[in-house]
Amino acid sequence: MKTKFFVILSMLTFSFANAQQDEVDAETNSAKGITFEKGDMFLEGSIKISTGGETDYYGFSPKFGYLLNDKFAVGAKLNYSSEKEETVPETKTNVFGVGAFARYYFLELDKKRFKAFAEAGLGFGSNKTKIEGIEDDTDNSITADITVGLNYFVTKNIAVTFTLANVLAYNSVSPENGPSSDTFNLNINLFENIFDQPQFGLLYRF
């Protein structure tokens, strides 16, 4: 009786494992041939955490996008980060920003699971710095940038995002106490610097 019970249990377990694997394979295969359509939307974001040593950093950058057609998307983005430097004096910096972006998908590979894009963004931010024993300082900033990145769909709705390079960046900072400053950076040599500081995230399409 025990032998029959174990045989039946083994068969049920094997059948369940096969069904689960078939479901995973079907979901993975469904990512092939993914094509954006007008009206598609997505949520995308990344989280960065760095601790240890003299600096602790936490950052969160969500985005919402809307597809105008199969290649062009527009959307809004937020950015929040907090950095603490265990130095003397101790320094804490909190950054909050909002902005908008436009994205163009220009290349599809691996049965359309791999989609490369160029993105232009404009943002406004507020940076608050606290230095122990010194008066707090608040900077307001305007940023503009052009980046190159890619989405790789692992299912029909979920993709891994890699932001590879900052082709162009402009930053204007207006401190509460002190003169304003403007910086401009143009990175033409993408093939040398494309993986200099890659950012990773996830995208959910709905």
Summary of the structure (lengths in Angstrom):
residues: 206
radius of gyration: 23.1
end to end distance: 51.0
largest distance: 86.5
contacts: 574
relative contact order: 0.14
helix: 16%
strand: 59%
